[in-house]
Amino acid sequence: MLRVDKINGSVTVRVAGYQGNLPPAEQSGGFGERVQVQGIGTERSECDEGFGRTISSARSSAEVDRMGESGVRFVFDVSAQGGHYRTSSIGSCIGNRPLGNEPHDTQSSAEANLEAQMDFTAGSKPVEFLWRNMAGARLDVVGVTAADTASGDAGFGVNLSGEGSHTFNLSPGIRYQAVIRHRSVAEAAGASLQRITGDGQVTLR
């Protein structure tokens, strides 16, 4: 009979900016801990700092937590707002407006990295993983034996889609670890905005 022995996980979130003086920042957290980091740029237009200006910003939050007795939940929210400012090409102003108006776009990014480890002992039946809302994630089974390799599950890994399942033929009574990883990145430049959110789950049975 399949037995889930231990579930653990961690997250790391980051933000960064380019040409807009949005300082890079990073935060990490453990299993069941929601972490967040954010930053704001310092764009200023010449002559009148608010003229044609968009202030860049970035925000990232993530959490990996247990779901029931044999599942994990991945929650993340990353968003990036690009920035913009204007300068004078000749270093002069008229009426608080830069002469020879030169536009400048700035960039920002937000990133979330989530990982879960599920230690389990295989039973007599094939081990099935089911997932939902996990597009872009990767699942790998660690600790395979020579007998497992002979069963035809070469690689013992699968790229997860939005929803699906996968079955592994594993040796009964042997302890394995399933490692699930997901990375999400939002990037924006100029006045554009990108936001990516996710609330997915992986269950073992």
Secondary structure in CASP SS format (residue, H / E / C, confidence):
PFRMAT SS
TARGET T0000
AUTHOR 0000-0000-0000
METHOD secondary structure of the structure
MODEL  1
M C 1.00
L C 1.00
R E 1.00
V E 1.00
D E 1.00
K E 1.00
I E 1.00
N E 1.00
G E 1.00
S E 1.00
V E 1.00
T E 1.00
V E 1.00
R E 1.00
V E 1.00
A E 1.00
G E 1.00
Y E 1.00
Q C 1.00
G C 1.00
N C 1.00
L C 1.00
P C 1.00
P C 1.00
A E 1.00
E E 1.00
Q E 1.00
S E 1.00
G E 1.00
G E 1.00
F C 1.00
G C 1.00
E C 1.00
R C 1.00
V E 1.00
Q E 1.00
V E 1.00
Q E 1.00
G E 1.00
I E 1.00
G C 1.00
T C 1.00
E C 1.00
R C 1.00
S C 1.00
E C 1.00
C C 1.00
D C 1.00
E C 1.00
G C 1.00
F C 1.00
G C 1.00
R C 1.00
T E 1.00
I C 1.00
S C 1.00
S E 1.00
A E 1.00
R E 1.00
S E 1.00
S E 1.00
A E 1.00
E E 1.00
V E 1.00
D E 1.00
R E 1.00
M C 1.00
G C 1.00
E C 1.00
S C 1.00
G E 1.00
V E 1.00
R E 1.00
F E 1.00
V E 1.00
F E 1.00
D E 1.00
V E 1.00
S E 1.00
A E 1.00
Q E 1.00
G C 1.00
G E 1.00
H E 1.00
Y E 1.00
R E 1.00
T E 1.00
S E 1.00
S C 1.00
I C 1.00
G C 1.00
S C 1.00
C E 1.00
I E 1.00
G C 1.00
N C 1.00
R E 1.00
P E 1.00
L C 1.00
G C 1.00
N E 1.00
E E 1.00
P E 1.00
H E 1.00
D E 1.00
T E 1.00
Q E 1.00
S E 1.00
S E 1.00
A E 1.00
E E 1.00
A E 1.00
N E 1.00
L E 1.00
E E 1.00
A E 1.00
Q E 1.00
M E 1.00
D E 1.00
F E 1.00
T E 1.00
A C 1.00
G C 1.00
S C 1.00
K C 1.00
P C 1.00
V E 1.00
E E 1.00
F E 1.00
L E 1.00
W E 1.00
R E 1.00
N C 1.00
M C 1.00
A C 1.00
G C 1.00
A C 1.00
R E 1.00
L E 1.00
D E 1.00
V E 1.00
V E 1.00
G C 1.00
V C 1.00
T C 1.00
A H 1.00
A H 1.00
D H 1.00
T H 1.00
A H 1.00
S C 1.00
G C 1.00
D C 1.00
A C 1.00
G C 1.00
F C 1.00
G E 1.00
V E 1.00
N E 1.00
L C 1.00
S C 1.00
G C 1.00
E E 1.00
G E 1.00
S E 1.00
H E 1.00
T E 1.00
F E 1.00
N C 1.00
L C 1.00
S C 1.00
P C 1.00
G C 1.00
I C 1.00
R E 1.00
Y E 1.00
Q E 1.00
A E 1.00
V E 1.00
I E 1.00
R E 1.00
H E 1.00
R E 1.00
S E 1.00
V E 1.00
A E 1.00
E E 1.00
A E 1.00
A E 1.00
G C 1.00
A C 1.00
S C 1.00
L E 1.00
Q E 1.00
R E 1.00
I E 1.00
T E 1.00
G E 1.00
D E 1.00
G E 1.00
Q E 1.00
V E 1.00
T E 1.00
L E 1.00
R C 1.00
END
